[in-house]
Amino acid sequence: MFSPYYAWARRGGRRADPQDHCAFNIALYGARGARWAMTERGARSLARDDDALAIGRSSISYDGDALLLRLDEICAPLPRRLRGSARIRFPGLETSAYTLDAAGLHVWRPLAPRARIEVELASPDLRWSGACYVDCNHGARPLEDDFTSWNWSRAHLRTGSAIVYEARRRDGETTLLALRHGAGGVETFAPPPLTTLERTRWRLNGATRADAGSTPKLLQRLEDAPFYARSVLGLRLLGEDTIAVHESLSLDRFKATATQLMLPFRMPRRA
């Protein structure tokens, strides 16, 4: 959905085949530095059926018990290999779906607010396991046509997790979802006050929700791009001091010509 090549193919209202603009996006962060891979490929590099999806040398499949990811990508802008596998085990899949706009053209599903992942990488040589999160989005129109920006966060709780999704729409309204996931499934909760975050190096604004009287703390900036930021925050939510992964997205920034011209440096294409 953030492909500059797909955006260019749709210029002037032209139809473009989304299957001709597909990619695995892998972002790895750690003490050894970060690696990023997002190589776009054409339809001839795509294979899929009910239980598996392959794009180039990378694939994801479901065996009835877990998702298995096999990854083999070249990073950008530094051409380093990112290769290995990961297995995601679900305690159960959530069936709830949430529309993000008034017309119901954009849908978000938090499939597994808290699952378990086991990662084995050959390049770089890394192994670990821990809690993870799985969701999916689908839509009938480009995001930038219907939204100006959003802020999203997902936090660990002592039991379960909490997700806050706040999307500002081009019709002037805001979609605000605050969900708590626990042993009994997903339930909504009253969104706590909005707190502004410090601007990124690209002067991108961000905000999050935290308990009244508390101040979120930036623990780590994972991504700092002209239109997107991903961060790790320390915050107080639902009465707990917790760690959250947070993202801010500006779709006005994304659709700007300057941004579109920069994107191929991080997202090369191999047709």
LOTIMAR-940375 format. One line per 2 residues: number of its first residue (from 1); for each residue x, y, z of C-alpha. Coordinates in steps of 0.02 Angstrom, whole numbers, always signed. Each point is the difference from the previous one (the first is absolute). Example, Ala and Ser with C-alpha at 12.3 -4.5 7.8 and 13.67 -1.06 7.14 Angstrom:
% LOTIMAR-940375
1) +615,-225,+390 | +69,+172,-33 $
***
This chain:
% LOTIMAR-940375
1) +0,+0,+0 | +152,+115,+14 $
3) +73,-49,-168 | +54,+150,-106 $
5) -6,-111,-155 | -182,-44,+33 $
7) -40,+183,+29 | +82,+47,-165 $
9) -92,-140,-91 | -166,+71,+63 $
11) +32,+179,-55 | -138,+83,-96 $
13) -129,-125,+62 | +78,-146,-92 $
15) -32,-176,+63 | +149,-97,+63 $
17) +14,-181,+55 | +50,-6,+185 $
19) +70,-175,-27 | +134,+82,-108 $
21) +56,+104,+151 | +31,-121,+145 $
23) +136,-15,+131 | +51,-73,+166 $
25) +51,+139,+121 | +122,-58,+134 $
27) +68,+121,+131 | +129,-65,+125 $
29) +60,+106,+147 | +129,-41,+132 $
31) +169,+31,+79 | +87,-45,-164 $
33) -95,+136,-93 | -153,-1,-112 $
35) -36,-91,-162 | -142,+42,-117 $
37) -62,-98,-151 | -146,+47,-111 $
39) +32,-50,-181 | -151,+18,-111 $
41) -29,-137,-128 | -116,-29,-146 $
43) -143,-122,-21 | +113,-136,-72 $
45) +91,-8,+167 | -164,-29,+94 $
47) -76,-169,+43 | -144,-29,+120 $
49) -138,-119,+51 | -115,-21,+151 $
51) +142,-42,+119 | +158,+83,-68 $
53) +68,+157,-79 | +170,+14,-85 $
55) +81,+156,-70 | +171,-30,-76 $
57) +101,-109,+118 | -102,+44,+155 $
59) -161,-84,+53 | -129,-17,+136 $
61) -108,-153,+28 | -126,-66,+127 $
63) +8,-180,+58 | -158,+1,+106 $
65) +97,+37,+159 | +118,+143,-41 $
67) +60,+122,-132 | +169,-45,-73 $
69) +102,+138,-80 | +150,-40,-110 $
71) +98,+158,-37 | +134,+30,-130 $
73) +21,+183,-46 | +132,+129,-41 $
75) -4,+156,+109 | -1,+181,-59 $
77) +79,+123,-12 | +150,-105,+59 $
79) -5,-166,-98 | +12,-126,+141 $
81) -89,-167,+6 | -143,-34,+120 $
83) -37,-186,+4 | -81,-121,+120 $
85) -168,-57,+67 | -129,+40,+132 $
87) -148,-95,+72 | -151,+88,+75 $
89) -115,-102,+111 | -176,+62,+38 $
91) -97,-29,+160 | -153,+30,-110 $
93) -47,+120,-139 | -113,+149,+30 $
95) -140,+15,-126 | -45,+183,+33 $
97) +20,+124,-144 | -6,+189,+15 $
99) -40,+124,-137 | +112,+153,+3 $
101) -105,+115,-109 | -184,+47,-18 $
103) -22,-91,-165 | +76,-163,+61 $
105) +135,+1,-134 | +143,-31,+123 $
107) +0,-144,+124 | +121,-47,+139 $
109) +4,-167,+91 | +107,-32,+156 $
111) +15,-187,-33 | +113,-41,+147 $
113) +28,+144,+122 | +120,-113,+95 $
115) +81,-151,-79 | +167,-90,+16 $
117) +144,+12,-123 | +160,-103,-21 $
119) +132,+76,-114 | +152,-86,-75 $
121) +106,+106,-117 | +154,-57,-95 $
123) +46,+174,-62 | +26,+83,+119 $
125) +28,-144,+121 | -138,+29,+129 $
127) -123,-105,+101 | -137,+57,+117 $
129) -181,-29,+52 | -131,+107,+83 $
131) -172,+78,-10 | -60,+74,-165 $
133) -149,+81,-84 | -87,-42,-165 $
135) -128,+105,-93 | -55,+35,-178 $
137) -74,+143,-100 | -93,+1,-163 $
139) -81,+138,-99 | -87,+46,-162 $
141) +85,+170,-25 | +174,+73,+29 $
143) +24,+50,+182 | +52,+177,-47 $
145) -170,+27,-84 | -95,-22,+163 $
147) +121,+38,+143 | +118,+141,+45 $
149) +92,-85,+142 | -10,-128,+140 $
151) +81,-51,+163 | +0,-181,+56 $
153) +72,-88,+151 | +1,-173,+76 $
155) +55,-30,+180 | +35,-152,+107 $
157) -106,-16,+156 | +24,-120,+145 $
159) -140,-103,-75 | -28,+30,-185 $
161) +32,+159,-97 | -77,+167,-48 $
163) -15,+80,-172 | -45,+180,-40 $
165) -34,+46,-182 | -37,+182,-40 $
167) -24,+46,-183 | -37,+176,-63 $
169) -109,-4,-155 | -15,+117,-147 $
171) -184,+28,+40 | +57,+91,+158 $
173) -49,-141,+119 | +111,-111,+108 $
175) -13,-188,+22 | +56,-45,+177 $
177) +11,-180,+58 | +62,-52,+173 $
179) +4,-189,+24 | +55,-109,+143 $
181) +41,-182,-34 | -4,-128,+140 $
183) -49,-179,+36 | -182,+40,-38 $
185) +35,+75,-171 | +0,+181,-57 $
187) -100,+138,+84 | -2,+189,-21 $
189) +55,+123,+134 | -18,+188,+21 $
191) +146,+83,-90 | +114,+93,+121 $
193) +56,+180,-36 | +99,+43,-156 $
195) +183,+44,+28 | +111,+81,-132 $
197) +169,-82,-32 | +161,+89,-43 $
199) +27,+29,-185 | +115,-114,-98 $
201) +157,+54,-92 | -112,+22,-153 $
203) -113,+114,+104 | -141,-126,-6 $
205) -133,+25,+133 | -61,-146,+105 $
207) -119,-31,+144 | -54,-143,+112 $
209) -125,-40,+137 | +56,-19,+181 $
211) -78,+5,+172 | -39,+173,+67 $
213) +144,+77,+96 | +133,-109,-84 $
215) +129,+48,-132 | +51,-125,-134 $
217) +188,-22,-21 | +89,-32,-164 $
219) +110,-153,+30 | +58,-34,-178 $
221) -30,+69,-173 | -6,-148,-117 $
223) -48,+87,-163 | +12,+184,-41 $
225) -59,+35,-177 | -76,+154,-84 $
227) -177,-68,+17 | +14,-139,+129 $
229) +73,-31,+173 | +6,-159,+103 $
231) +51,+13,+183 | +7,-92,+165 $
233) -87,+96,+139 | -8,-18,+187 $
235) -173,+52,+58 | -134,-27,+130 $
237) -157,-77,-71 | -151,-76,+87 $
239) +89,+24,+166 | +157,-95,-52 $
241) +175,+59,-41 | +36,-84,-164 $
243) +99,-1,-163 | -86,+39,-164 $
245) +46,-6,-184 | -67,+159,-81 $
247) -14,+64,-177 | -44,+169,-75 $
249) -46,+17,-183 | -28,+157,-104 $
251) -85,-39,-164 | +12,+181,-54 $
253) +189,-20,+15 | -6,-169,-87 $
255) -87,+63,-157 | +117,+150,-20 $
257) +107,-10,-158 | +163,+18,+99 $
259) -44,-151,+108 | -49,-106,-149 $
261) +169,+36,-81 | +93,-52,+159 $
263) -92,-164,+29 | +92,-105,-133 $
265) +161,+17,+100 | -80,-104,+138 $
267) -117,-99,-113 | +85,-59,-161 $
269) -99,-94,-132 | +43,-159,-92 $
271) -132,-35,-130 $
***
